Structure formats: C-alpha cells, structure tokens
Amino acid sequence: MKTIIIGAGKVGYSIAQLLSSENQDVVVIELDEERLKIVDESLDVQVILGSGSSPAILEAAGVKEATMLIAVTEVDELNMIACLLAKQYGVKTTVARVRNTEYMETPIFSPEALLGVDLIINPERVTAQEISKIVRNPEALSVEYYADARVQMVEIEIPDNSILDGVKLKELDTSSFVIVSIIRKHRTIVPAGNDSLFSGDKIYIMARTNDMSAVLLSLGIQPKKVDSITILGAGRTGLYLAKIIERKRWPINIKIIEKNVTQARKAESILKNALIINGDGSDLEMLREENIGETDLFVSVTDDDRLNILSSLIAKSLGVKLTICKVKRSDLMPLVDQIGIDITMSPRMLTAGAILKYIRRGDIVSVTVMGEEMAEMMELVAQPGCIAAGKKLSKIKFPSGSVLGAIVRENQVIIPSGEHEIKPYDHLMVFSISKSIQKVEKLFITTKK
C-alpha cells in the first residue's frame, strides 16, 4: 500500500515513522527544507520538496498509484485542496487535518459535501474529547472504549505505598481483567506472569466496562468524582470541552479563565452555564482569589505550552486534586510528567492516533496509539480461514511484544485465558508494539489474493 503524507510536522512525522517501521511505501511532501531534511535523515521514506496542492508535485510523488493521501500541514485550505486533487487521481482514501471551526461546523463544508475528503480531523476537538473521558474517569490517566463501549481500557499510575508495589502479575487474580502494557521510565513492557509491578509504573488495564470500577477497587485504586472544573483558555479546545460537558448535562460546575477580553466575551455568549473570568492564568493572587485550589480538576489548554505548564504547577500548589496540561511540544512531555503535573495531552499524538484507524488494512475497527514507542491497541475482526481461527490461545504463537486483551463474541465479552478458542468473526482487542503489528494482522486477517 502506498501512502502520501503532506506535511512533515509532528503529526506527519509520527505517521510516517509508524508506517516506515512496518516497511510500507511512504512518500512525504513538505515545503520546508529543514523539516524535510529531518525526515529524510531519520526515516526510510521517499521525500519530495514542494507543495501538496501542486498537481505536478503530486504526480512526482506517485499519486496515481497511491491508496491513501494524508494532508496534515498547518494550512487547512492546502490540506483540503490536496485531498480534492487526490480524489481526481483516483486515491481511495483521503484524510485532512482541519482546525478552522467554521469549516468543521458549517454544513456546506461537511466531509460528505466536500466529496474529496473521507476524514476530517480537528486536533482541538480530538483533544477535548479525550479530556472529557478523564472528566468522567478522573482516577485514570487516559481512557479508551472498544466494542461499542462494552470493553474499557484505562491507564493508571501505581501510587506510592500501593498494594501492587512489588507484586508479580501471576500473583494477581486476572480472571476479570488483563494488564496489556506497563510503561516504566518511558519504556513499554508487554508483561508476562513473572513480571512485577512497581510504584511509578503506568499500567494499561483492559476489562468489561461494567466491571472496571470493581477491578480498580480490587487493585487498590479508589474511585474519584469531578464536581467542579476550571479551564484555562477559552480557545478552541477549551470551548469544545465546555460544550461537551454542557451538552451531556454532567452535574459539573464550569469555570473558564481567559486573558483575552474578546475571547472571554465570545465564550460567555456561547456557553450557558459556565462562569467566565477575564484574567491571567499565571497570576497567583488572582488564582487564589478565585479559590482555584478548591476545584477538583484544573485543565490548561491555551496555545502557550509554558503558560499551561506554569499555571498547572501553580494550581497544584494551591491544592487542586487533578491537573491536565496540553503540551504541543512532544519533547517537553517526559519533563512535564516528572514535575508534578498529573496528565499531559499531546494534540499531535492524539491526532496521529485518530488518523491511524484509516491506515490499517483488513478488518481493523479502531486503533489507539499508546506511549512514546508508538505501540497500538487494535480492535480487529478474526476473518474466516485466518491462521488463528479454531485454535486455543495457548496454541497460538503471538508475536513478541503483543498480547490479546479481550474477545467480543456476539453479545459476550470474554477476558481471555489460554483455554479460550478464536472463532471466525470474533472482535479482538490486541495490544502490539509497532514492529509486530503486521505479524499480528497475519494471524487474524486472511490474505487476499
């Protein structure tokens, strides 16, 4: 499969990195010579200097043979034009990153009306949606749902003095859940029975959605509740998040802090039940006067990484229980994790994850990008005649770095053991590091001749 990626920024680079690691045919188009040089020196992909809206450049990239085109530059119009042109050349699937809310919310610019864009991705909306999951599950660092929300995966950090500290996995009763991954010092571990858990580890737990609360309690993770939220920044992400909370009618008090007077007034006109404060989120005295320390959740989502980090640290010092910080620079994320901020959100990584589900071949239902090593949780369908069909899990040789988290068969959710058998049309939740993804697909997807 040939994929053309327009834009060699963080999103384009991440997607190109993942596809090239799987030995796929990738071409990256970029106007900026320095960005293109980084891609050329770091990844095994073809690079072309030029504009993705140029027919000549697209033809040089082999658009006539391409299966997919992904346009993720900073310019919305260029991304959409590139997709429209690609469709004229016969490209099957096109994806455009579009940030302008007018394009997203005006019916005339819907993907169906545009015809040339199969998927429009808005980074701010994707980020707000991810934060909203934490609002409903504040004991988790991240939350994902699969199989029509019947299966849930949460990311939990093991706290100091936890009952899990030093415990081997084989000592746990895992009949109702699976620990699919451990993140330890920025390294991804696919656990086995002899592996131990330690304080500071981040673990991904998969279970039936209805069982997750009981599973977390059994692991010593106490449930939490958000009654109040303070959002720093009334930009696109902040407004999207507030609108999600209002639309779902969650009983949560919303307070928004915005320095720009015009933007603050806009938020006041759009939102029905939020308190809008015109002020500086880095002003300690103002935060104290507004009793920010009493809020359950502080979310900093301005376009300034430094302001987001500083205000989150101030909020934490004032007594806020949980802080979420949007960080655009991926190189800052490991540092932010170490200085006391609870959760960091990378719009670029979330955008890359949202796009990836359109990249997979076969019966891939959904994809989640996990951790810094670009590991994935895939929801796929076992095809009739595949290698694994009719075999017990104990008899299937899973690729190194992969583990089966759950099986959904008709209306039944199965937390797998070695005795469970794979049947055709089973929906499978499989965790895998990037280099093993194609091997996983070969187990469950019938090769088409």
N, C-alpha and C positions, 0 to 999 in steps of 0.2 A: 504494500500500500504506500502510495506517495502522498506526502503531506507538505503543503507550502505554508510557512508561517511568516506573516508580515509583521515586523516589529521585533527587535532584539532586546527589548527591555526585560525586566524581571519575569513577567508572565511568559513572554515569548521564549526567553532563555530556559525557563523551567520546563515548559512543554517540549522544547527541542531536546533538552537534556534527557528527559524520560524516554522519548521516542528513539533517540540515537542509542541509548543504552540497550534498547531492545533490537538493535540492528535494523531499524526501519529506515526507509528512504525519506530524508527530510531536507527541504530547501528553506533557508532563511533569507528574507529580503529586508534590507534596512538602509535608510538614508544616511545615518550617522556612521562615519568610517570607524570611529573609535569603538562604538558598540559592536559593529560587525567584526572588528579585529578580535575582540574578546571571544566572540562565539567561534570564530574560525580557529583560534589557537586552543580553545578549551574542548570543543565538541567535534565529533566525527560527522559533520553535516556539510552540505554544499551551501555556500553563501554568495549572495548577489547584492551589489551596491546599487540602490535605486529606489524608486517609489513603487509601492504595491498597487497604485492606481494607474500605472502605465501599462497598456497592453503589450508593448514591446518587452518590458521587464518581466511581465507575467509569462509571456511566451518563452523567454530565455530561461525561466525557472521550470519550464515543462508543464505549464498549466493544463495543456491538452491531455496529459497522461495522469494528472493528479486526481486523487479520490477525495481529498479534503483540502480546504483552504481556511486558515485561521488568521484573522486580522485583529491584532491586539496592539496597535500603535496608540499614541496619546490623542490622536485626531479622529473623532467619531466619523466625520464625513469620509475621510480616506478609507476607514475600515468598511463602511457600508458600500462605497463605490467599488472597492476591491472585490467584495462578495458578489455584487451585481455583475461585474465583469466575469468573475469566475463561473457563475451560472451560465453565462452566454457561451463559455468554452466547454461546458458540459461537466463541470465539477459537481459531484453528487451532494456533498455536504459542505456548507459554509457557516462559519462562526464569526461574529463581530463583537468586539468589546465596545459598548456604547455607554457613556457616562451622563450625557445630557438628559435630564429628566423630561424635557419636552418631547424628545424622540421616544422615550420609554412610555410616556403616559398619554400621548396623543394617538387616537385610533388610526389615523391615516398613516402613522409610522409603525404600525404593528408588524411583526415578522411576516404574518400572512399577507399583509398589504404590500410589503416590500418585495415579496416573492424571491428575491435573491439572497435572503438571509434566513438560514434554518434555525439558528440560535443566536439571540441577542443576550449578552451577558453584561450586567451592570455591577461593577465591583462594590459600590456603596450599598446597593440593595442586598447583594450576597452577604456582605459583612454584617449588615443589620439583622438579616435573617439568622445568621449564626449566633450573634449576641442574644437574640430573642430566645434561642434554645437554652442558653445559660440562665437567662432570667427565670425560666420555668424549672431549671435544674441547677440551682446555684452551688450544690455540693460538687459539681463536675467542672472540669477544665474545658471539655468540649463534649458535644452530644450529637449522635447521628442516629437516624432511624432507617430501617430496611423492611422490605416485605410489607408494604402498606402500613408501616408503623407498628407492626406486630413484634419486630425484633429491634432492640435498642443497644447501642454501643456508647459507653461513656468513658471518658479519660479522667482518671483520678490520680492525684499525687498522694503518696503514702506519707502521712504526717509523722513528726517525731513522737516517740513513745507509742507507736501504733502496735496493735496486736499482730500485725502482719510482718513487723520488722524481724528479719532473720528466719522467717518461715519458708520451708520448701514447698513448692507447688503440690507435690504429691501428698503433703500432709493436710491439704485443704479438701473439703467436700465440694467438688466441682460438678456435681450432678445437675445443678441448675444454672451454671454459667461457665464461660470459657475466658481465660485471660489470653488474649490473642497476641499481645505485644507488651514489652517492657521498654521504656525509654530511660536509659541510665547514662548520665553525663553526656547527653546528646548522641548516644549510640543506641540503635534499635536492636533489641534482642527478641528473637522468636523463642519463647520459653519451652522448656521440657520439664519433666517431672522433678528432676534433681536440681533445677534452678531455684535459687532463693530470692525472696523479696526483701528490700531494704528501705528504710526511711529515705525520702527524697526521690525514690523511683516514681515515674509516671507510668501507670498501667492502663491498658485499654481492656475493658470488660464487656463481654457480649452476653446478653440474656434476653429472655422474653420481656417485652416491655412491661407487662403486668407484674413480673417478678422482680424487676430491677430494684425497687425500693427495699424489698426483703433481702435481696442479695447484698446490697451495700451495707445494710444494717448488720448482716452476718459477718461482714468484713470489718466492722467497727467504724464505718463511715456514717456519721449522723446526718439525717435529712435537714435541709435548711429551707427557708422561705424568704422571698423578697416581697416586702410590703411597700418599700419606697426605693426610688431610683433617681440619681442625679446624673444628667447627661451634660458633659462639657462639649459644646459645639452644636450649633443649630444648622449645620450644613446638611449635605445630602444624607450622610449616614445617620446623623442624629435625628433628623426629621423622619427618615424611614423607620428607625427603631421606635420612636414615639408613636408613630401612626400604627405600627404593628400592635403595640400594647393597647392603644385605644380601640383599634378595630376588633381585637379579640376580647375586649372588655375585661381584661385582667384587673383585679382589685389592687392596683398599684398606684401610689402617689408619684407623679412625674414632675421633676424639677429640671429645667434646662438653663444652663449658663452660657451666654453668648456675648462676646465683646463687641461685635459689630452691630450698631443700632438698627440698621436696615434689615439685617438678617434676623435680629431678635423680633422686630415687628412682623416680619413675614411668618415666623414660627407662631407668633401669637395669633395671627389671622387664620392659620391653617389648623392648629390644634385646638381641641375643645376643652380638655381637662388638665392641661399642663400649666405649671407656673413658670413663666419666662423671666429670667433675671438678666439684665444687661450689666455685665461685669467681666473682670479679668480672672480667668480660672487659675492663674498663678499667684493671685493676691491672697496671702494667708489670712489677713484680717477680714477680708470680705467673705472668705470661705467659713471662717469662724462665726461671723455674724449671721450667716445663713444656716448655721447648725449642720454643716455638711457631715460632720462626724457622726451624726445620728442616722444618716441614710444607710440602708442595707447594701446598696450597690452603687458604685461610682464608675461611670463609663466615660472615658476621654476619647473623643473621636473627631478632633479637629484635624486640619491638614498639616499641622506642625508637630512632628514627632517629639521634638524637645519639650514643647508645651504639654503634650499628652503625658510624657514620662514624668515631668516635674509635678504637674497637678495631681497625678495619681499617687506619687510619693507623699505629697502634702496631705491628700485625702486619707491615705493610710495612716499617717502620723496623727491625724485628728481622730482616728478611731473607726473609720469605715471598715465594715466587715469584709467586703469583697471589692476588688478593683479590676477593671478590664481596660486595657490600653491598646489603641490602634497604633500600629507601627508599620510605616511603609518601607523603611529600610530593613531588609532581611538580615543584614549583618549586625544590626543592633539587638535582634530578638534574644539571642543567648545571654547578652549582657542584662537586658531588662528582666529576664527570668531570675537573675541572681540578686537583684537589688530590692526585692520585697513586693513587687507588683504581682498580683495573683495570676492574671491571664493576659496574654498578648494575642492580638489578632492581626494577621497579615492579609490585607485585601488582595495582594497579588497572589499569595499562595492559595487563598480561598477561590479566587477567580480561576486559577490554573486547575484546581480540583473540579470546579463546575464544568469546565470545558472538557476535561478528560473523558467524561462519560460518552462524549460524541466521537472519541478517537478509537475506542475499542471495537474489535471485530467480533463476530459471533453474537451469541445471546447474552451480552453484558447489559444488565439492567441499570446498575449505578456504580459509581466509583467515588471513593473518598481518599484524598491524599493525606497521609499521616506522617508526622515527624519531619526531621530535616533530611532524611535519606530517601525521600520520595517513595516510601512504601505505600501500598494501597490496600484498602478493603474493597473487594469487588463483590457485587451481588450478581450472580450469573445463573443461567439455567443449564442443567445437565441434559445434553441432547441424546436422543436415542442412538445407540451404536457407538457412543463415546467409550474411551478406554476404561473409565471408572464405572460405567453402568453395570449393575448386577454384582458388584464386588463390595465386600465389607471394608470398612475403613482401615482395619488392621492389615488388609492385604493390598492396600494401595500405597505405592511409594510416592509420598508427597515430595515435591522439590524442596531442597534446602531453603530455609527462610520463608516457609509458607505453613499455614495452619487453617483448618476448617473451623469456623466459629459457630455456625448454626445451619440447620436444614429446615426449609419450609416445604411441607408436602400437603398440598390441598389446603385445609384449614388448620393443619397441625404444625406447631413449631417444635423442632427436635434439637435439644442440646446434645451434640454427638459424642458417642464413645466409640471404641474400636469395633464394637459388635454391630453398629448400625451399617446398613447397606445403602449404597447410592442407587436410586431408581431414576429412569428417564423422567424428565420434566421437573425434577426436584429443583427448588430455588436454593442456591448455596451461597453463604456468606464466607468468603475466603480472604484471609489476610496474606499478603505476599510482599517481599521486598522486590524492587524493580527488576532485578536481573533474573528473577524466577517467574515473572508474570506470564511470559509466553509458554513456559513449561506447564504452568497451572492450567492455562487455556487448553492446551493439548489434551489434558486429562478429561476435560468435560465438554469440549466442543468438537463436533465431528468435522473433520477436514473435508472441505468441498472440493470436488474435482473440477 
